[in-house]
Amino acid sequence: MSYFKEIFIIRFLFLLAVLFVGMGGSPAEADKKHVIKFATLAPEGSSWMKSMRELAKKVKKATDGNVTFRFYPGGVSGDEKDVIRKMRIGQLHGAGFTGVGLGQILPEVRVLDLPFLFNTDEEIQHVYSKMSDYYSARYEDKGYVLLGWVPVGWVHFFSRDPIRSVDDLRQSKSWMWEGDPLVEQAYEGLGVQPIPLSITDVLLSLQTGMVDTVYSSTQGALALQWFTKVKHVTRLRMGYATGGVLISKKKFDKLPQPYQTAVKKIATECLLELVQLIQEDNLKAHKVLEKNDVKWVDLPDEKEMGRFREAGAAARKNLTGKYFPSALLGRVLNHLKEFRNR
C-alpha cells in the first residue's frame, strides 16, 4: 500500500469517527442501555405518575428500548432535599420537584411562587413560557436539564378549625415546609409562628395534633391524604405553587444525541398535557373535598384580604435581592403587565 493511499485511509477513518461523534456516538454507544432513576413525591396512581409512566413508555419506544425509567414515587426516596442530595452523588438521576426543591437548587426560581403574583391560569402559562429559556440556561449552569414545568396549583390553607382571618392563622398550629424561605417570610409578615417539618412528616403530625393547619393545592391535599385530617379549606388563594422536572446533566450528557433529542421532545409534549390535567384535577378535587365534608371558608371582607396581601408584599420585599435579583422580578412583572394589557 502506498504512503498516500495509507494517509487517505487514515483520514477517511478519522472523518467517520468525527461523524459518529456528531451523530451522538458510535453504534455500540447507541445500543447501550441507560436507566434513569427518577423520584417524586407524587403517589402511584396519581395523574402525575400516570403521565410520567406514559412519558417513559414513549421514550423507551423512541430509543428502541435503550433508555428506560425506574420510578421511586410517593416520597420513598425522602423529602426533596434528600432527593437533591442523592442526585448529586448519582444515586438518582431525575425528579419531579415542587418550587421548594427547585428553589434549593436555584433560589431565584421562587420568584414564580410569590404570594398573590398571579390571578389566572392563563397568566401563569404566559409567564412560564416567557421565562422558560432563561431558567433552562440557569439550571444547566447548576448541572441540571429542565425538561419542563408542571405547576402544582393554587395554594389554600387546610385546617382543623376555620381560618377566616390573620388572627385565626396566628392561633393555629401552622405547618411550614422545613427550609422554605418564601413561606417563612410570608408567615413572618403575618406574625405566625410556624412549625417547620419535612413534607413526609406532615400526615403523622396532623394525626397527632402537632400541627392543625397546612397549605397545599386541592389535588395535593388529596394525593397526600391530608384532607382526611382537616375539616376546612380557606377559599383564599395565597399563590400558585411552581413545579418542574429536572434530570442531572451528567446523566443526560451520557445519552447519545438522538436520545437526548427524543427525551426532550417527548417530555415537552407529555408535561404540557400534564399541566392541563393537573388544572382539571384541582377543579375535580373541590368536589371530592365537599363530598368528604371538608367545608370551604371565606374571608369576611376586603379588609382581611388586605392584611394577607400586605404580608405577601412584605415577603416579596424581604426576598428581593436575597433570593432573586430585583431585575428578575421586574422582568416577570413586565411579562405579566404585557399579558394583562392585551
C-alpha positions as CSV (number, residue, x, y, z in Angstrom):
1,M,0.0,0.0,0.0
2,S,1.4,3.4,-1.0
3,Y,2.1,6.1,1.6
4,F,-0.5,8.4,0.1
5,K,-3.2,5.7,0.0
6,E,-2.4,4.9,3.6
7,I,-2.8,8.6,4.6
8,F,-6.1,8.8,2.7
9,I,-7.5,5.7,4.6
10,I,-6.4,7.1,7.9
11,R,-8.1,10.5,7.2
12,F,-11.2,8.7,5.9
13,L,-11.5,6.7,9.1
14,F,-10.9,9.8,11.2
15,L,-13.7,11.6,9.4
16,L,-16.0,8.6,10.0
17,A,-15.2,8.8,13.7
18,V,-16.0,12.5,13.8
19,L,-19.3,11.9,12.1
20,F,-20.3,9.2,14.6
21,V,-19.5,11.6,17.5
22,G,-21.6,14.3,15.8
23,M,-24.5,11.9,15.5
24,G,-24.4,11.0,19.2
25,G,-21.7,8.3,19.4
26,S,-20.8,5.0,17.9
27,P,-23.3,2.3,17.1
28,A,-22.1,0.5,20.2
29,E,-22.9,3.5,22.3
30,A,-26.3,3.9,20.7
31,D,-27.2,0.3,21.8
32,K,-26.0,0.9,25.4
33,K,-28.8,0.6,28.0
34,H,-29.5,3.8,30.0
35,V,-31.6,3.7,33.1
36,I,-32.9,7.0,34.5
37,K,-33.7,6.6,38.2
38,F,-36.5,9.1,38.9
39,A,-38.1,10.2,42.2
40,T,-41.2,12.2,43.0
41,L,-43.5,12.9,46.0
42,A,-46.5,12.1,43.8
43,P,-48.0,8.8,44.8
44,E,-48.5,5.8,42.4
45,G,-51.9,6.0,40.7
46,S,-51.9,9.8,40.6
47,S,-52.2,11.8,37.3
48,W,-48.6,12.8,37.8
49,M,-47.4,9.2,37.9
50,K,-49.7,8.1,35.1
51,S,-48.3,10.8,32.9
52,M,-44.7,10.0,33.8
53,R,-45.2,6.3,33.1
54,E,-46.6,7.3,29.7
55,L,-43.6,9.5,29.1
56,A,-41.3,6.6,30.0
57,K,-43.2,4.3,27.6
58,K,-42.8,6.7,24.7
59,V,-39.1,7.3,25.5
60,K,-38.4,3.6,25.6
61,K,-40.1,3.1,22.2
62,A,-38.3,6.1,20.6
63,T,-34.9,4.8,21.7
64,D,-35.5,1.1,20.8
65,G,-35.6,0.2,24.5
66,N,-32.2,1.7,25.3
67,V,-33.5,4.5,27.6
68,T,-35.8,3.4,30.4
69,F,-37.0,5.0,33.6
70,R,-37.1,3.5,37.1
71,F,-39.5,5.3,39.3
72,Y,-39.5,6.0,43.0
73,P,-42.9,7.6,43.7
74,G,-44.7,8.6,46.9
75,G,-41.7,10.1,48.6
76,V,-40.0,6.7,49.1
77,S,-36.7,8.5,48.3
78,G,-37.3,11.1,51.1
79,D,-38.1,14.8,51.0
80,E,-37.0,16.9,48.1
81,K,-33.7,17.9,49.8
82,D,-32.9,14.2,50.2
83,V,-33.6,13.6,46.5
84,I,-31.3,16.5,45.5
85,R,-28.5,15.1,47.7
86,K,-29.0,11.7,46.0
87,M,-29.0,13.2,42.6
88,R,-25.7,15.0,43.4
89,I,-24.0,11.7,44.3
90,G,-25.6,9.8,41.4
91,Q,-28.0,7.6,43.3
92,L,-30.8,9.3,41.5
93,H,-30.8,11.0,38.1
94,G,-34.1,12.8,37.8
95,A,-37.0,14.0,39.8
96,G,-40.3,15.9,39.7
97,F,-40.0,18.9,42.1
98,T,-42.2,21.5,43.7
99,G,-40.9,25.0,44.0
100,V,-39.2,24.1,47.3
101,G,-36.9,21.6,45.6
102,L,-36.4,23.7,42.5
103,G,-35.5,26.6,44.7
104,Q,-33.0,24.7,46.8
105,I,-31.0,24.2,43.5
106,L,-31.8,27.7,42.1
107,P,-33.3,30.1,44.6
108,E,-34.3,32.7,42.0
109,V,-36.9,30.3,40.6
110,R,-39.0,31.1,43.7
111,V,-40.0,34.4,42.2
112,L,-42.7,32.4,40.4
113,D,-44.1,31.3,43.8
114,L,-44.5,34.8,45.3
115,P,-47.8,35.3,47.1
116,F,-50.6,37.0,45.1
117,L,-48.4,37.2,42.0
118,F,-50.8,35.6,39.6
119,N,-54.6,35.9,39.1
120,T,-55.3,33.3,36.4
121,D,-54.0,30.1,34.9
122,E,-53.5,31.9,31.6
123,E,-51.2,34.5,33.2
124,I,-49.1,31.6,34.7
125,Q,-48.8,29.9,31.3
126,H,-47.7,33.1,29.7
127,V,-45.0,33.9,32.2
128,Y,-43.7,30.4,32.3
129,S,-43.4,30.3,28.5
130,K,-41.6,33.6,28.5
131,M,-39.1,32.6,31.3
132,S,-38.5,29.0,30.3
133,D,-35.4,29.6,28.2
134,Y,-33.8,31.8,30.9
135,Y,-34.4,29.2,33.7
136,S,-33.3,26.3,31.4
137,A,-29.9,28.0,31.0
138,R,-29.6,28.8,34.7
139,Y,-30.4,25.2,35.6
140,E,-27.8,24.0,33.1
141,D,-25.2,26.2,34.8
142,K,-26.1,24.3,38.0
143,G,-25.7,20.9,36.4
144,Y,-29.3,20.1,35.6
145,V,-31.5,19.8,32.5
146,L,-35.0,21.3,32.9
147,L,-37.4,19.1,30.9
148,G,-40.5,21.2,31.6
149,W,-42.7,22.9,34.1
150,V,-45.5,21.2,35.9
151,P,-47.0,23.7,38.3
152,V,-48.7,22.2,41.3
153,G,-51.7,24.5,41.5
154,W,-53.3,27.3,43.6
155,V,-52.4,27.1,47.3
156,H,-55.0,27.2,50.0
157,F,-55.0,26.7,53.8
158,F,-56.4,23.4,55.0
159,S,-57.2,23.4,58.7
160,R,-59.0,21.7,61.6
161,D,-60.7,25.0,62.7
162,P,-61.8,27.6,60.1
163,I,-59.2,30.1,59.0
164,R,-61.1,33.3,58.3
165,S,-58.5,35.9,59.3
166,V,-54.9,36.5,60.1
167,D,-55.7,36.2,63.8
168,D,-57.2,32.7,63.2
169,L,-54.0,31.7,61.5
170,R,-51.9,33.1,64.3
171,Q,-53.8,30.9,66.8
172,S,-53.4,27.8,64.7
173,K,-50.6,25.2,64.8
174,S,-49.4,26.0,61.2
175,W,-47.0,23.8,59.3
176,M,-44.2,25.2,57.2
177,W,-42.2,23.1,54.8
178,E,-38.8,23.0,56.5
179,G,-36.2,25.1,54.7
180,D,-38.7,27.1,52.6
181,P,-37.6,30.8,52.9
182,L,-40.6,32.1,50.9
183,V,-43.3,30.7,53.3
184,E,-41.1,31.6,56.2
185,Q,-41.1,35.3,55.1
186,A,-44.8,35.3,54.4
187,Y,-45.6,33.9,57.9
188,E,-43.2,36.4,59.5
189,G,-45.2,39.2,57.8
190,L,-48.4,37.7,59.2
191,G,-47.0,37.3,62.7
192,V,-47.4,33.5,62.6
193,Q,-45.0,31.1,64.4
194,P,-45.0,28.1,62.1
195,I,-43.9,24.5,62.9
196,P,-41.2,23.5,60.3
197,L,-41.4,19.9,59.2
198,S,-40.4,17.7,56.3
199,I,-43.3,17.2,53.9
200,T,-43.1,13.4,54.6
201,D,-43.8,14.1,58.3
202,V,-47.0,16.2,57.8
203,L,-49.6,13.4,57.8
204,L,-48.5,11.9,61.0
205,S,-48.2,15.4,62.6
206,L,-51.8,16.1,61.6
207,Q,-52.9,12.8,63.1
208,T,-51.1,13.5,66.4
209,G,-52.2,17.2,66.6
210,M,-48.7,18.5,66.4
211,V,-50.0,20.7,63.5
212,D,-53.6,21.5,62.6
213,T,-53.1,23.8,59.6
214,V,-51.3,23.1,56.4
215,Y,-51.1,24.7,52.9
216,S,-51.5,22.9,49.6
217,S,-53.2,22.7,46.3
218,T,-56.6,20.9,46.4
219,Q,-55.2,17.9,44.5
220,G,-52.1,17.8,46.6
221,A,-54.2,17.6,49.8
222,L,-56.0,14.6,48.3
223,A,-52.9,12.9,47.0
224,L,-51.1,13.3,50.3
225,Q,-54.2,12.3,52.3
226,W,-54.1,15.5,54.3
227,F,-57.7,16.1,53.6
228,T,-58.7,13.2,55.9
229,K,-57.3,15.1,58.9
230,V,-58.8,18.5,58.4
231,K,-62.3,19.9,58.3
232,H,-61.9,23.3,56.5
233,V,-60.2,24.8,53.4
234,T,-59.9,28.6,53.1
235,R,-61.0,29.9,49.7
236,L,-58.2,32.5,49.7
237,R,-55.6,31.6,47.1
238,M,-52.2,32.6,48.6
239,G,-50.3,31.9,45.5
240,Y,-49.6,29.4,42.7
241,A,-47.1,26.6,43.5
242,T,-44.3,26.0,41.0
243,G,-43.2,22.6,39.9
244,G,-40.9,21.1,37.3
245,V,-38.9,18.1,36.1
246,L,-35.1,18.0,36.3
247,I,-32.5,15.5,35.1
248,S,-28.9,15.5,36.1
249,K,-26.9,17.0,33.3
250,K,-24.1,14.5,34.0
251,K,-26.6,11.6,33.3
252,F,-28.3,13.4,30.4
253,D,-25.0,14.0,28.7
254,K,-24.2,10.3,28.7
255,L,-27.2,9.7,26.4
256,P,-26.4,9.7,22.6
257,Q,-27.5,12.9,21.0
258,P,-30.5,11.3,19.2
259,Y,-31.7,10.0,22.5
260,Q,-31.3,13.4,24.2
261,T,-33.4,15.0,21.4
262,A,-36.1,12.3,21.9
263,V,-36.3,12.7,25.6
264,K,-36.6,16.5,25.4
265,K,-39.3,16.3,22.7
266,I,-41.4,13.6,24.4
267,A,-41.0,15.3,27.8
268,T,-42.2,18.7,26.4
269,E,-45.3,17.0,24.9
270,C,-46.2,14.9,27.9
271,L,-45.6,17.6,30.5
272,L,-47.7,20.1,28.6
273,E,-50.6,17.6,28.7
274,L,-49.9,17.0,32.4
275,V,-50.2,20.7,33.2
276,Q,-53.7,20.7,31.7
277,L,-54.6,17.5,33.5
278,I,-53.4,18.9,36.9
279,Q,-55.6,22.0,36.4
280,E,-58.6,19.7,35.7
281,D,-57.7,17.5,38.7
282,N,-57.5,20.5,41.0
283,L,-61.0,21.5,40.0
284,K,-62.3,18.0,40.4
285,A,-60.7,17.9,43.9
286,H,-63.0,20.7,45.0
287,K,-66.0,18.4,44.7
288,V,-64.2,15.5,46.4
289,L,-63.4,17.7,49.3
290,E,-67.0,18.7,49.6
291,K,-68.1,15.1,49.5
292,N,-65.8,14.3,52.4
293,D,-67.2,17.1,54.5
294,V,-64.3,19.5,54.1
295,K,-66.0,22.9,54.2
296,W,-65.0,26.0,52.2
297,V,-64.4,29.1,54.3
298,D,-64.5,32.7,53.0
299,L,-62.7,35.7,54.4
300,P,-65.2,38.1,56.0
301,D,-64.3,41.2,54.0
302,E,-61.7,43.1,51.8
303,K,-60.0,44.5,54.9
304,E,-59.0,41.0,56.0
305,M,-57.9,40.2,52.4
306,G,-55.7,43.4,52.6
307,R,-53.9,42.0,55.7
308,F,-52.9,38.9,53.8
309,R,-51.8,40.9,50.8
310,E,-49.7,43.1,53.0
311,A,-47.9,40.0,54.3
312,G,-47.3,38.9,50.7
313,A,-45.9,42.3,49.8
314,A,-43.5,42.2,52.8
315,A,-42.3,38.7,51.8
316,R,-41.6,40.0,48.2
317,K,-39.6,42.9,49.6
318,N,-37.6,40.8,52.0
319,L,-36.8,38.1,49.4
320,T,-35.9,40.5,46.6
321,G,-32.1,40.9,46.4
322,K,-31.5,37.9,48.6
323,Y,-33.1,35.0,46.7
324,F,-33.7,36.7,43.4
325,P,-32.5,40.0,41.9
326,S,-34.9,42.9,41.6
327,A,-34.2,42.9,37.8
328,L,-35.6,39.4,37.6
329,L,-38.7,40.3,39.5
330,G,-39.1,43.3,37.2
331,R,-38.8,41.1,34.2
332,V,-41.6,38.7,35.4
333,L,-43.8,41.7,36.3
334,N,-43.3,43.1,32.8
335,H,-44.4,39.9,31.2
336,L,-47.5,40.0,33.5
337,K,-48.2,43.6,32.5
338,E,-47.8,42.7,28.9
339,F,-50.4,39.9,29.2
340,R,-52.9,41.9,31.2
341,N,-52.7,44.8,28.7
342,R,-53.7,42.6,25.8
